[in-house]
Amino acid sequence: MSLFSLVMLTLSAIIGSGWLFGAGMAAQIAGPAAVLSWILGAIVIGLIALNYIELGTMFPTSGGMSQYAAFSHGPLLGFVAGWANWLSLLTIIPIEAVAAVQYMASWPWAWANWTRGFIRQGNITNEGLIVVFLFILAFTLLNFWSVKLLTRFTSFISIFKLLIPTVTIIVLIWTGFDVHNFSQTAGFMPGGTASIFSATTAAGIIFSYNAFQTTINMGNEIEHPERNILWGIVIAFGISTVIYTLLQVAFIGAVPQGKLLQGWQGVNFQSPFADLAILLNLGWLSTLLYLDAFVSPFGTGVSFVATTSRALAAMTGTKHMPTRLGEVNRKYQTPRRAMVVNMLLGVVLVAGFRNWSALSNVISTSTLIAYLTGPVTVAALRRQAPQFARPFHLHGLRGWAPLAYVLASLAIYWAKWPTTIEVFGVIALGLVFYVYYEVRRPAGWQALRASLKGSRWLLVEMVWLTVMSLAGSHEFGGAGWLPYPLDFVFVAVGSLACYYLGVRDAYVSESFEIAEELNQRVSED
């Protein structure tokens, strides 16, 4: 896969349903200050991405995000990180299908009245669930036969996905932009500063930026990974940050004054940009946006079928999941069994979480839990294996890694109680698989005890964040025992202690040998 194909694939993944819904939801939560939420989200995910760029160039392998933690802290932490990452990726497939169906349900044309039954009270109906399944099936089939078909499709569709948001920004700013929207109606920050942080997870901002890992997980399918992983992420992430921020600016400025009589919380559009275009008598733009409501989620869904199947296949490498899920079709070089399992589980997820907002919150939180392992792993490997080849060497790691870790911890806290404990519980369920397969091995219990030390820091972190989420300020769903922003200080200090515990608890396991083999390929190149 060339650098151009890689950038197009990553952009296709990043510019998905997030732009169709994120700006509208963020404006409801934070008002005009939602612009700052997009910038904050980019900073949080951008700092995390820097850690993974070093790891990705050191170990270019498919599904790498599910393996790195095992290299430094043993198989248990690797499994937990892989499980959390896989859950977040798995949820993206149905959320893109849900986004397309939600826009379909608001089609304004008389001939499309039959689509109105897809959504009821903001949730997907059983009728809509069938359409969602058809979307997920289409996503899967486009990945089923070859990587070449995937790259050709995403390279074409990414150009369209970049064009429509760009046109939307220009048209809304040119025709309906009112700068007074940023200061009137309770001012620039009607929900206070806390709403800026809350919007990063509740409005799907973290979810929208999450797709940078598409580049990391393609691994050994990339030409010159030692160079192209870095530039693929930098270029795609930079373009998407500019687009998302300008979309939020355009949305805030284009909302008619009449819609702001009840404040920004009263601006509740089912299909935000399309509904806004109709209000501004821009029928042609609304038609274009309804078309893009197919294209953008479709491109992202297709990209993440590739990423998610490789993440699941990579988890089988430590023998803690059914190994047949990791088998790659010899002819087409795709993990077909993993794709089918992900497709079926995606339908189950939609049946349980039937709207875009609920799914995006779950994705953001589980993704951030997986991301906690990145800064710890990259810092630990600097101590464990200073001799490893590092095509990208993150300068100032001693400062950047703990900062990225603390920001990821805070972003989990911003998801609010009880989302935090719900996601932690789902991740804990994965341990059943790990223990079942581990104790069946000859040295199972002994190996389990050894790997517990390498992962205790993450257990402490999740307990700490649970306590903070429960006891924290009312602004983030807590009991109010710690007022805002003092709660941020407590979260940061406790999380920083967990970070340094994690770096110290790294140990050499059998997974370290895999890391040595992968890094040797980089040295030889």
NUVOVEX-435999 format. One record per residue (C-alpha): residue in one letter; x, y, z. Coordinates in pm, whole numbers. Last residue first. Layout:
// residues N
+------+--------+--------+--------+
| code |      x |      y |      z |
+------+--------+--------+--------+
|    A |      X |      Y |      Z |
...
+------+--------+--------+--------+
***
This chain:
// residues 525
+------+--------+--------+--------+
| code |      x |      y |      z |
+------+--------+--------+--------+
|    D |   1541 |   -296 |    584 |
|    E |   1737 |   -539 |    803 |
|    S |   1682 |   -326 |   1112 |
|    V |   1308 |   -308 |   1046 |
|    R |   1293 |   -685 |   1001 |
|    Q |   1477 |   -723 |   1331 |
|    N |   1204 |   -520 |   1498 |
|    L |    948 |   -786 |   1416 |
|    E |   1169 |  -1068 |   1546 |
|    E |   1255 |   -880 |   1867 |
|    A |    890 |   -799 |   1933 |
|    I |    796 |  -1165 |   1890 |
|    E |   1064 |  -1255 |   2145 |
|    F |    914 |  -1004 |   2386 |
|    S |    588 |  -1198 |   2375 |
|    E |    757 |  -1480 |   2568 |
|    S |    786 |  -1241 |   2860 |
|    V |   1038 |   -974 |   2960 |
|    Y |    898 |   -744 |   3226 |
|    A |    737 |   -402 |   3256 |
|    D |    625 |   -316 |   3610 |
|    R |    828 |      7 |   3634 |
|    V |    658 |    171 |   3335 |
|    G |    318 |     70 |   3472 |
|    L |    388 |    207 |   3819 |
|    Y |    496 |    534 |   3656 |
|    Y |    168 |    555 |   3468 |
|    C |    -41 |    454 |   3770 |
|    A |    109 |    742 |   3971 |
|    L |     23 |    979 |   3685 |
|    S |   -333 |    849 |   3691 |
|    G |   -370 |    931 |   4060 |
|    V |   -235 |   1284 |   4012 |
|    A |   -444 |   1351 |   3699 |
|    V |   -774 |   1225 |   3840 |
|    F |   -725 |   1421 |   4163 |
|    V |   -639 |   1741 |   3976 |
|    F |   -936 |   1702 |   3739 |
|    D |  -1170 |   1663 |   4039 |
|    L |  -1051 |   2001 |   4167 |
|    P |  -1211 |   2156 |   3855 |
|    Y |  -1496 |   2099 |   3943 |
|    P |  -1600 |   2002 |   4296 |
|    L |  -1510 |   1669 |   4458 |
|    W |  -1790 |   1508 |   4659 |
|    G |  -2029 |   1602 |   4379 |
|    A |  -2195 |   1263 |   4339 |
|    G |  -2057 |   1225 |   3987 |
|    G |  -2214 |   1272 |   3644 |
|    F |  -1937 |   1483 |   3493 |
|    E |  -2071 |   1831 |   3577 |
|    H |  -2187 |   1696 |   3914 |
|    S |  -1825 |   1673 |   4024 |
|    G |  -1645 |   1351 |   4109 |
|    A |  -1728 |   1075 |   4356 |
|    L |  -1856 |    817 |   4107 |
|    S |  -1620 |    910 |   3824 |
|    M |  -1330 |    939 |   4066 |
|    V |  -1400 |    595 |   4214 |
|    T |  -1431 |    440 |   3868 |
|    L |  -1117 |    622 |   3749 |
|    W |   -921 |    482 |   4042 |
|    V |  -1052 |    127 |   3987 |
|    M |   -960 |    152 |   3618 |
|    E |   -613 |    284 |   3701 |
|    V |   -551 |     15 |   3965 |
|    L |   -639 |   -254 |   3708 |
|    L |   -411 |    -82 |   3457 |
|    W |   -126 |    -84 |   3709 |
|    R |   -182 |   -451 |   3788 |
|    S |   -101 |   -551 |   3429 |
|    G |    263 |   -658 |   3443 |
|    K |    220 |   -804 |   3791 |
|    L |    -75 |  -1014 |   3672 |
|    S |    141 |  -1156 |   3392 |
|    A |    355 |  -1350 |   3639 |
|    R |     52 |  -1491 |   3825 |
|    L |   -104 |  -1605 |   3497 |
|    A |    220 |  -1769 |   3386 |
|    Q |    225 |  -1978 |   3704 |
|    W |   -142 |  -2066 |   3670 |
|    G |   -102 |  -2174 |   3308 |
|    A |    230 |  -2356 |   3308 |
|    P |     98 |  -2650 |   3103 |
|    R |   -171 |  -2441 |   2924 |
|    R |   -538 |  -2488 |   3008 |
|    V |   -516 |  -2216 |   3275 |
|    E |   -442 |  -1953 |   3008 |
|    Y |   -729 |  -2038 |   2770 |
|    Y |  -1004 |  -1997 |   3030 |
|    V |   -828 |  -1708 |   3207 |
|    Y |   -807 |  -1503 |   2887 |
|    F |  -1160 |  -1573 |   2770 |
|    V |  -1305 |  -1478 |   3110 |
|    L |  -1083 |  -1168 |   3111 |
|    G |  -1289 |  -1034 |   2823 |
|    L |  -1580 |   -979 |   3062 |
|    A |  -1367 |   -718 |   3241 |
|    I |  -1379 |   -506 |   2925 |
|    V |  -1761 |   -508 |   2936 |
|    G |  -1753 |   -405 |   3304 |
|    F |  -1510 |   -120 |   3240 |
|    V |  -1746 |      5 |   2969 |
|    E |  -2042 |     14 |   3209 |
|    I |  -1831 |    165 |   3490 |
|    T |  -1726 |    458 |   3271 |
|    T |  -2067 |    518 |   3113 |
|    P |  -2219 |    555 |   3463 |
|    W |  -2075 |    818 |   3524 |
|    K |  -1933 |   1067 |   3279 |
|    A |  -1735 |   1032 |   2953 |
|    W |  -1517 |   1317 |   3085 |
|    Y |  -1343 |   1067 |   3315 |
|    I |  -1223 |    870 |   3012 |
|    A |  -1093 |   1199 |   2865 |
|    L |   -908 |   1266 |   3191 |
|    S |   -732 |    931 |   3167 |
|    A |   -636 |    995 |   2803 |
|    L |   -500 |   1339 |   2902 |
|    V |   -296 |   1181 |   3183 |
|    Y |   -145 |    922 |   2947 |
|    A |    -60 |   1177 |   2679 |
|    L |    114 |   1393 |   2941 |
|    P |    300 |   1089 |   3077 |
|    A |    430 |   1007 |   2724 |
|    W |    509 |   1366 |   2616 |
|    G |    737 |   1456 |   2907 |
|    R |    976 |   1162 |   2925 |
|    L |    932 |   1120 |   2548 |
|    G |   1105 |   1451 |   2475 |
|    H |   1199 |   1340 |   2125 |
|    L |    982 |   1066 |   1977 |
|    H |   1217 |    848 |   1771 |
|    F |   1064 |    744 |   1440 |
|    P |   1272 |    480 |   1259 |
|    R |   1334 |    321 |   1601 |
|    A |   1562 |     17 |   1576 |
|    F |   1578 |   -168 |   1908 |
|    Q |   1901 |   -134 |   2111 |
|    P |   1732 |     61 |   2393 |
|    A |   1525 |   -252 |   2464 |
|    Q |   1392 |   -264 |   2817 |
|    R |   1429 |    102 |   2915 |
|    R |   1298 |    257 |   2590 |
|    L |   1055 |    -35 |   2582 |
|    A |    897 |     85 |   2907 |
|    A |    839 |    437 |   2770 |
|    V |    671 |    305 |   2452 |
|    T |    458 |     62 |   2652 |
|    V |    339 |    315 |   2910 |
|    P |    250 |    571 |   2643 |
|    G |     53 |    309 |   2446 |
|    T |   -123 |    125 |   2731 |
|    L |   -363 |    409 |   2809 |
|    Y |   -480 |    396 |   2447 |
|    A |   -676 |     76 |   2513 |
|    I |   -873 |    253 |   2785 |
|    L |   -919 |    548 |   2548 |
|    T |  -1076 |    325 |   2284 |
|    S |  -1321 |    177 |   2535 |
|    T |  -1438 |    525 |   2635 |
|    S |  -1470 |    671 |   2286 |
|    I |  -1645 |    367 |   2140 |
|    V |  -1904 |    349 |   2419 |
|    N |  -1982 |    720 |   2378 |
|    S |  -2012 |    683 |   2000 |
|    L |  -2261 |    395 |   2035 |
|    A |  -2491 |    587 |   2267 |
|    S |  -2489 |    897 |   2045 |
|    W |  -2551 |    713 |   1718 |
|    N |  -2868 |    537 |   1833 |
|    R |  -2989 |    181 |   1891 |
|    F |  -2744 |     42 |   2144 |
|    G |  -2852 |   -318 |   2220 |
|    A |  -2976 |   -431 |   1877 |
|    V |  -2696 |   -225 |   1723 |
|    L |  -2442 |   -427 |   1922 |
|    V |  -2593 |   -760 |   1812 |
|    V |  -2566 |   -653 |   1447 |
|    G |  -2199 |   -569 |   1497 |
|    L |  -2144 |   -907 |   1661 |
|    L |  -2255 |  -1078 |   1340 |
|    M |  -2026 |   -867 |   1120 |
|    N |  -1732 |   -906 |   1357 |
|    V |  -1766 |  -1286 |   1346 |
|    V |  -1780 |  -1280 |    964 |
|    M |  -1473 |  -1056 |    937 |
|    A |  -1273 |  -1271 |   1179 |
|    R |  -1351 |  -1577 |    968 |
|    R |  -1234 |  -1394 |    653 |
|    P |   -893 |  -1283 |    773 |
|    T |   -783 |  -1140 |    431 |
|    Q |   -487 |  -1245 |    217 |
|    Y |   -703 |  -1303 |    -94 |
|    K |   -567 |  -1641 |   -206 |
|    R |   -430 |  -1772 |    119 |
|    N |   -726 |  -1667 |    334 |
|    V |   -583 |  -1559 |    668 |
|    E |   -645 |  -1764 |    983 |
|    G |   -669 |  -1561 |   1302 |
|    L |  -1026 |  -1658 |   1388 |
|    R |   -918 |  -2021 |   1368 |
|    T |   -698 |  -1962 |   1674 |
|    P |   -994 |  -1933 |   1911 |
|    M |   -883 |  -1663 |   2159 |
|    H |   -615 |  -1671 |   2427 |
|    K |   -353 |  -1837 |   2207 |
|    T |   -120 |  -1532 |   2212 |
|    G |   -153 |  -1487 |   1834 |
|    T |   -533 |  -1500 |   1849 |
|    M |   -549 |  -1130 |   1933 |
|    A |   -396 |  -1045 |   1593 |
|    A |   -698 |  -1192 |   1414 |
|    L |   -931 |   -970 |   1614 |
|    A |   -729 |   -658 |   1530 |
|    R |   -702 |   -765 |   1165 |
|    S |  -1080 |   -806 |   1142 |
|    T |  -1130 |   -466 |   1306 |
|    T |   -898 |   -278 |   1069 |
|    A |  -1040 |   -420 |    746 |
|    V |  -1401 |   -385 |    863 |
|    F |  -1292 |    -41 |    974 |
|    S |  -1213 |     80 |    624 |
|    V |  -1547 |    -42 |    483 |
|    G |  -1740 |    129 |    762 |
|    T |  -1547 |    453 |    714 |
|    G |  -1616 |    462 |    341 |
|    F |  -1983 |    373 |    387 |
|    P |  -2030 |    624 |    669 |
|    S |  -1906 |    901 |    437 |
|    V |  -2084 |    784 |    120 |
|    F |  -2435 |    721 |    244 |
|    A |  -2475 |   1039 |    447 |
|    D |  -2291 |   1195 |    154 |
|    L |  -2604 |   1153 |    -57 |
|    Y |  -2815 |   1318 |    212 |
|    L |  -2559 |   1597 |    219 |
|    L |  -2579 |   1650 |   -158 |
|    T |  -2958 |   1667 |   -138 |
|    S |  -2930 |   1917 |    149 |
|    L |  -2690 |   2124 |    -60 |
|    W |  -2930 |   2133 |   -358 |
|    G |  -3216 |   2240 |   -132 |
|    L |  -3028 |   2536 |     13 |
|    N |  -3332 |   2720 |    151 |
|    L |  -3142 |   2812 |    472 |
|    L |  -3373 |   2593 |    682 |
|    I |  -3316 |   2309 |    432 |
|    A |  -2937 |   2344 |    468 |
|    L |  -2971 |   2329 |    847 |
|    D |  -3171 |   2007 |    827 |
|    A |  -2900 |   1857 |    604 |
|    F |  -2624 |   1972 |    838 |
|    P |  -2785 |   1838 |   1156 |
|    S |  -2977 |   1524 |   1048 |
|    Q |  -3200 |   1468 |   1353 |
|    F |  -3161 |   1834 |   1450 |
|    N |  -3196 |   1947 |   1813 |
|    V |  -3106 |   2311 |   1869 |
|    G |  -3283 |   2358 |   2204 |
|    Q |  -2966 |   2300 |   2403 |
|    W |  -2815 |   2594 |   2215 |
|    G |  -3055 |   2837 |   2377 |
|    Q |  -3433 |   2831 |   2379 |
|    L |  -3464 |   3123 |   2135 |
|    L |  -3170 |   2987 |   1935 |
|    K |  -3368 |   2843 |   1644 |
|    G |  -3500 |   3184 |   1550 |
|    Q |  -3147 |   3318 |   1522 |
|    P |  -3080 |   3084 |   1228 |
|    V |  -2793 |   2835 |   1276 |
|    A |  -2522 |   2924 |   1022 |
|    G |  -2249 |   3057 |   1251 |
|    I |  -2240 |   2758 |   1483 |
|    F |  -2248 |   2512 |   1191 |
|    A |  -1969 |   2690 |    999 |
|    V |  -1741 |   2700 |   1305 |
|    Q |  -1808 |   2331 |   1374 |
|    L |  -1733 |   2242 |   1013 |
|    L |  -1414 |   2449 |   1033 |
|    T |  -1292 |   2242 |   1330 |
|    Y |  -1375 |   1909 |   1163 |
|    I |  -1205 |   2003 |    835 |
|    V |   -886 |   2137 |    998 |
|    T |   -853 |   1830 |   1222 |
|    S |   -919 |   1597 |    924 |
|    I |   -639 |   1745 |    716 |
|    G |   -386 |   1722 |   1001 |
|    F |   -483 |   1366 |   1090 |
|    A |   -449 |   1247 |    731 |
|    I |   -111 |   1414 |    674 |
|    V |     44 |   1324 |   1011 |
|    I |    -94 |    968 |   1012 |
|    G |     28 |    874 |    663 |
|    W |    352 |   1063 |    721 |
|    L |    450 |    857 |   1024 |
|    I |    330 |    522 |    890 |
|    N |    491 |    600 |    553 |
|    R |    849 |    622 |    674 |
|    E |    933 |    299 |    861 |
|    P |    633 |    142 |    686 |
|    H |    814 |    151 |    349 |
|    E |    516 |      9 |    156 |
|    I |    228 |    -74 |    391 |
|    E |     74 |   -423 |    421 |
|    N |    309 |   -497 |    713 |
|    G |    123 |   -265 |    946 |
|    M |   -241 |   -209 |    843 |
|    N |   -316 |   -164 |   1213 |
|    I |   -107 |    150 |   1254 |
|    T |   -265 |    331 |    957 |
|    T |   -620 |    250 |   1073 |
|    Q |   -509 |    383 |   1412 |
|    F |   -579 |    737 |   1296 |
|    A |   -947 |    638 |   1315 |
|    N |   -992 |    771 |   1669 |
|    Y |  -1041 |   1131 |   1557 |
|    S |  -1419 |   1097 |   1518 |
|    F |  -1461 |    889 |   1833 |
|    I |  -1278 |   1149 |   2040 |
|    I |  -1523 |   1406 |   1901 |
|    G |  -1830 |   1184 |   1949 |
|    A |  -2049 |   1449 |   2109 |
|    A |  -2043 |   1288 |   2457 |
|    T |  -1665 |   1227 |   2441 |
|    T |  -1514 |   1564 |   2353 |
|    A |  -1836 |   1739 |   2452 |
|    S |  -1772 |   1687 |   2824 |
|    F |  -1444 |   1877 |   2809 |
|    I |  -1596 |   2189 |   2655 |
|    S |  -1903 |   2154 |   2879 |
|    A |  -1683 |   2189 |   3189 |
|    T |  -1580 |   2540 |   3078 |
|    G |  -1929 |   2679 |   3129 |
|    G |  -2244 |   2558 |   2956 |
|    P |  -2322 |   2889 |   2784 |
|    M |  -1959 |   2942 |   2667 |
|    F |  -1961 |   3199 |   2388 |
|    G |  -2247 |   3399 |   2532 |
|    A |  -2582 |   3313 |   2683 |
|    T |  -2766 |   3349 |   2348 |
|    Q |  -2533 |   3605 |   2182 |
|    S |  -2153 |   3580 |   2147 |
|    F |  -2076 |   3316 |   1883 |
|    N |  -2412 |   3347 |   1710 |
|    H |  -2327 |   3715 |   1647 |
|    V |  -2089 |   3604 |   1369 |
|    D |  -2385 |   3515 |   1148 |
|    F |  -2302 |   3288 |    854 |
|    G |  -2585 |   3197 |    619 |
|    T |  -2462 |   3225 |    262 |
|    W |  -2081 |   3230 |    244 |
|    I |  -2003 |   3050 |    572 |
|    L |  -2261 |   2781 |    499 |
|    V |  -2149 |   2741 |    136 |
|    I |  -1775 |   2722 |    212 |
|    I |  -1807 |   2473 |    499 |
|    T |  -2052 |   2251 |    309 |
|    V |  -1829 |   2248 |     -1 |
|    T |  -1536 |   2132 |    213 |
|    P |  -1751 |   1868 |    385 |
|    I |  -1859 |   1738 |     40 |
|    L |  -1513 |   1737 |   -124 |
|    L |  -1326 |   1539 |    140 |
|    K |  -1568 |   1249 |    130 |
|    F |  -1569 |   1251 |   -252 |
|    I |  -1189 |   1224 |   -261 |
|    S |  -1205 |    954 |      6 |
|    I |  -1444 |    744 |   -208 |
|    F |  -1192 |    687 |   -486 |
|    S |   -895 |    601 |   -263 |
|    T |  -1129 |    393 |    -44 |
|    F |  -1250 |    173 |   -331 |
|    R |   -908 |    118 |   -486 |
|    T |   -756 |     41 |   -143 |
|    L |  -1027 |   -211 |    -55 |
|    L |  -1016 |   -388 |   -391 |
|    K |   -639 |   -427 |   -353 |
|    V |   -680 |   -557 |      5 |
|    S |   -875 |   -849 |   -136 |
|    W |  -1192 |  -1059 |   -149 |
|    F |  -1386 |  -1010 |    171 |
|    N |  -1320 |   -641 |    226 |
|    L |  -1599 |   -515 |     -2 |
|    L |  -1815 |   -799 |    130 |
|    T |  -1784 |   -676 |    488 |
|    F |  -1902 |   -320 |    430 |
|    A |  -2194 |   -454 |    221 |
|    L |  -2300 |   -687 |    505 |
|    I |  -2280 |   -400 |    754 |
|    F |  -2507 |   -192 |    528 |
|    L |  -2756 |   -478 |    493 |
|    F |  -2755 |   -522 |    871 |
|    V |  -2840 |   -154 |    919 |
|    V |  -3131 |   -194 |    675 |
|    I |  -3267 |   -483 |    885 |
|    L |  -3223 |   -276 |   1202 |
|    G |  -3435 |      0 |   1048 |
|    E |  -3736 |   -231 |   1047 |
|    N |  -3659 |   -333 |   1405 |
|    T |  -3653 |     37 |   1496 |
|    I |  -3338 |    249 |   1532 |
|    N |  -3369 |    503 |   1813 |
|    G |  -3429 |    879 |   1821 |
|    Q |  -3792 |    857 |   1928 |
|    R |  -3865 |    617 |   1639 |
|    I |  -3624 |    576 |   1349 |
|    F |  -3646 |    339 |   1048 |
|    G |  -4021 |    405 |   1012 |
|    R |  -3960 |    730 |    828 |
|    T |  -3793 |    541 |    541 |
|    W |  -4126 |    456 |    369 |
|    N |  -4195 |    829 |    327 |
|    A |  -3918 |    841 |     65 |
|    W |  -4141 |    917 |   -237 |
|    A |  -4256 |   1238 |    -65 |
|    W |  -3903 |   1374 |    -30 |
|    P |  -3771 |   1512 |    298 |
|    W |  -3534 |   1224 |    385 |
|    S |  -3521 |   1216 |    766 |
|    A |  -3514 |    836 |    807 |
|    M |  -3234 |    810 |    552 |
|    Y |  -3015 |   1032 |    772 |
|    Q |  -3066 |    796 |   1067 |
|    V |  -3001 |    496 |    838 |
|    A |  -2663 |    631 |    726 |
|    A |  -2559 |    704 |   1084 |
|    V |  -2672 |    358 |   1201 |
|    A |  -2450 |    195 |    936 |
|    E |  -2155 |    401 |   1055 |
|    I |  -2232 |    307 |   1415 |
|    P |  -2249 |    -63 |   1318 |
|    I |  -1885 |    -76 |   1202 |
|    I |  -1751 |    162 |   1467 |
|    T |  -1860 |    -71 |   1748 |
|    L |  -1611 |   -338 |   1643 |
|    L |  -1327 |    -86 |   1654 |
|    S |  -1405 |      6 |   2015 |
|    L |  -1443 |   -358 |   2117 |
|    W |  -1118 |   -450 |   1936 |
|    N |   -928 |   -179 |   2122 |
|    A |  -1060 |   -291 |   2460 |
|    W |   -982 |   -657 |   2382 |
|    G |   -636 |   -577 |   2245 |
|    A |   -547 |   -372 |   2551 |
|    V |   -678 |   -642 |   2784 |
|    F |   -500 |   -914 |   2585 |
|    G |   -169 |   -731 |   2577 |
|    L |   -199 |   -667 |   2950 |
|    L |   -244 |  -1040 |   3005 |
|    P |     20 |  -1145 |   2750 |
|    G |    323 |   -972 |   2899 |
|    H |    414 |   -617 |   2991 |
|    S |    655 |   -489 |   2722 |
|    F |    569 |   -690 |   2410 |
|    A |    215 |   -762 |   2532 |
|    A |    130 |   -390 |   2523 |
|    Y |    224 |   -374 |   2153 |
|    Q |     -9 |   -651 |   2033 |
|    S |   -365 |   -526 |   1978 |
|    M |   -258 |   -194 |   1827 |
|    G |    -38 |   -394 |   1587 |
|    G |   -333 |   -547 |   1401 |
|    S |   -115 |   -611 |   1097 |
|    T |    255 |   -576 |   1174 |
|    P |    513 |   -299 |   1145 |
|    F |    687 |   -320 |   1486 |
|    M |    929 |    -29 |   1536 |
|    T |    742 |    202 |   1294 |
|    G |    413 |    128 |   1471 |
|    L |    560 |    171 |   1818 |
|    E |    706 |    515 |   1739 |
|    I |    382 |    614 |   1563 |
|    Y |    187 |    482 |   1861 |
|    N |    345 |    730 |   2098 |
|    L |    280 |   1019 |   1859 |
|    A |    -83 |    905 |   1824 |
|    I |   -149 |    965 |   2195 |
|    L |    -37 |   1327 |   2156 |
|    G |   -262 |   1369 |   1851 |
|    I |   -558 |   1205 |   2028 |
|    V |   -551 |   1457 |   2314 |
|    I |   -457 |   1758 |   2098 |
|    A |   -723 |   1677 |   1837 |
|    G |   -987 |   1642 |   2109 |
|    L |   -889 |   1980 |   2251 |
|    I |   -920 |   2144 |   1907 |
|    W |  -1261 |   1983 |   1855 |
|    S |  -1373 |   2090 |   2203 |
|    L |  -1252 |   2446 |   2140 |
|    V |  -1497 |   2477 |   1850 |
|    A |  -1764 |   2347 |   2089 |
|    A |  -1726 |   2683 |   2267 |
|    P |  -2003 |   2811 |   2036 |
|    G |  -2258 |   2609 |   2238 |
|    A |  -2106 |   2345 |   2466 |
|    I |  -2359 |   2060 |   2481 |
|    Q |  -2600 |   2142 |   2199 |
|    A |  -2315 |   2270 |   1982 |
|    A |  -2125 |   1943 |   2035 |
|    M |  -2429 |   1742 |   1923 |
|    G |  -2471 |   1942 |   1601 |
|    A |  -2099 |   1940 |   1518 |
|    G |  -2064 |   1565 |   1585 |
|    F |  -2356 |   1440 |   1372 |
|    L |  -2253 |   1440 |   1004 |
|    W |  -1887 |   1509 |   1075 |
|    G |  -1856 |   1207 |   1302 |
|    S |  -2031 |    982 |   1048 |
|    G |  -1706 |    931 |    864 |
|    I |  -1410 |   1154 |    790 |
|    I |  -1159 |    952 |    996 |
|    A |  -1187 |    620 |    808 |
|    S |  -1180 |    766 |    458 |
|    L |   -898 |    990 |    571 |
|    T |   -702 |    684 |    683 |
|    L |   -765 |    497 |    356 |
|    M |   -678 |    806 |    149 |
|    V |   -358 |    862 |    345 |
|    L |   -262 |    496 |    303 |
|    S |   -341 |    494 |    -68 |
|    F |   -122 |    802 |   -115 |
|    L |    160 |    653 |     97 |
|    S |    152 |    332 |   -111 |
|    M |      0 |      0 |      0 |
+------+--------+--------+--------+
***
